[in-house]
Amino acid sequence: MLLHRLTHMLSCQDASRLLSQMQDRPLFVREWVKLRLHLAVCNACSRFAEQLRFLRRAMKAYRG
């Protein structure tokens, strides 16, 4: 049962929600594993994750 919960694929909507949430809080292990599995197969969400990383770095540099 735990394996099924970990391997059940996220939708892109759920993945983008988790990507946004991880900017404000650490993800639970289950969330992190599911997100990493989704990002391994979804180019669109991987690009979105990279855009969020870029924005975070740019904001740090701007404040810095």
C-alpha positions in Angstrom: 0.0 0.0 0.0 2.8 2.4 0.8 4.5 1.6 -2.4 1.4 2.3 -4.4 1.0 5.7 -2.7 4.7 6.6 -3.5 4.5 5.5 -7.1 1.1 6.9 -8.0 2.0 9.7 -10.5 1.1 13.3 -9.8 -0.8 15.4 -12.3 1.0 18.4 -13.6 -1.3 20.6 -11.6 -0.3 18.8 -8.4 3.3 18.9 -9.3 3.2 22.7 -9.9 1.4 23.1 -6.6 4.1 21.2 -4.8 6.9 23.2 -6.6 5.3 26.4 -5.5 4.8 25.1 -1.9 8.4 24.0 -1.6 9.4 27.7 -1.9 7.8 28.3 1.5 8.1 25.0 3.3 10.0 21.7 3.2 8.1 18.9 1.5 7.2 15.7 3.3 9.3 12.7 2.0 6.3 11.2 0.2 5.6 14.5 -1.6 9.3 14.9 -2.5 9.5 11.4 -3.9 6.3 11.8 -6.0 7.5 15.2 -7.3 10.9 13.8 -8.3 9.3 10.9 -10.1 7.0 13.3 -12.0 9.8 15.7 -12.9 11.8 12.7 -14.2 9.2 12.2 -16.9 7.6 15.6 -17.5 9.6 18.2 -19.4 7.0 20.9 -18.9 7.1 20.7 -15.1 10.9 20.3 -15.2 11.1 23.6 -17.1 8.7 25.2 -14.6 10.9 24.0 -11.7 13.9 25.5 -13.4 12.1 28.8 -13.9 11.2 28.9 -10.1 14.9 28.2 -9.3 16.0 31.1 -11.6 13.5 33.5 -10.1 14.6 32.6 -6.6 18.3 33.1 -7.5 17.4 36.4 -9.2 15.5 37.7 -6.1 18.4 36.7 -3.8 20.8 38.6 -6.1 18.5 41.6 -6.2 18.2 41.8 -2.4 21.8 40.9 -1.9 
